[in-house]
Each structure stands twice: as C-alpha cells, then as structure tokens.
C-alpha cells in the first residue's frame, strides 16, 4: 500500500507541534504504560487493558516489519521538542478483509483536549493521499468516544453508519463507521 519512501525508519512527518516517526524498541515501555492505560484502551478497538512488556515489544516488531514491507504504516507521535517521548500513535493498515485501508489511533490521556490528534490525523491524511493511489480511507470509533468522532469530522470524514467490531478481548461492540475520500480531503 505504501511506497518505498516510507519503508525506512528515517521517514517521518512533521507538524507545527509534532513529529510522527517509526516506532522503536525503546518505545515499548512507554507504549505499554500509555496504551495500556484503561482510559485509553477503553476508547480503542484493538488495545487490551494492561499490555504486557512482551506484547508491547511484539507490537513494535510487527509494526516495523509491516512498515518496512509497505503493508501498513504505523507512526509514533512525539512532541517536536521531545522527539523521544511518545504521546500517541497513528496507523494506516488493511482491515480484516485485506482490502479496505483503515486508520487507527490513540493518544495518551495527559494529551487529550489539546487538538493534537486532529493535527496528527491531518498530517497522516496529507501523506496517505499524496503517497498512495487509494481513493478512500475508513475509520471506526467506539460509541463511548465522542472526541474521536469529532476529530474524524474535523478531518473531512463522513459518517457511514453503525457496525460491529471485535475488541482485543474478543467481545463485540457497536461502532460508528466513517470514511474520507481523496476528493473530499483535497477540497
């Protein structure tokens, strides 16, 4: 899905306040702590509460492997003045059907309410539509996460309807499905 340009760990995106860079093994303890925070994991579909060190290390390994192969792109969000301090993550990947490009993301609780995720998604969409030939990108939000829905709506995503998603713990829950087209984004 992604071109060779993104397949090296020197690739990064920069925004006014952030760097979005490849995950590193040294990020695993921070990922374990931040993504494993119950307040964060309850807002996502794929994050289990109480991530283990091994699970965080495996996540970094798998993300780097997928980035290198161009199958997906996972980037850690860091404040520009602290590029080694992870505050969140954004990932574009193929959904379970293997065809549909989808975006997923999370942000450390201490960083909520500052417009950082909107900044992350804007930069990621710019890159996605510039570097790939994909015409559309999909996203899903849990019903208990109105802030995530607001971020998507600010970034030109349109509501498609409700659906079901399987959580990391195997439970199914209702989600709101969104999509943004290349044309809508470029407008």
Buried (B, 14 or more C-beta within 10 A) or exposed (E): BBEEEBBEEEBBBEBEBBBBBBBBEEBBEBBBBBBBBEEBBEBBBBBBBEBEEEBBBEBBEEBBEBBEEBEBBBBBBBBEEEBEEBBBBBBBBBEEEEEBBBBBBBBBBEBBEEEBBBBBBBBBBBBBBEBBEBEBBBBBBBEEBEEBBEBBEEBBBEEEEEEEBEBBEEEEEEBBBBBBBBEBBEE
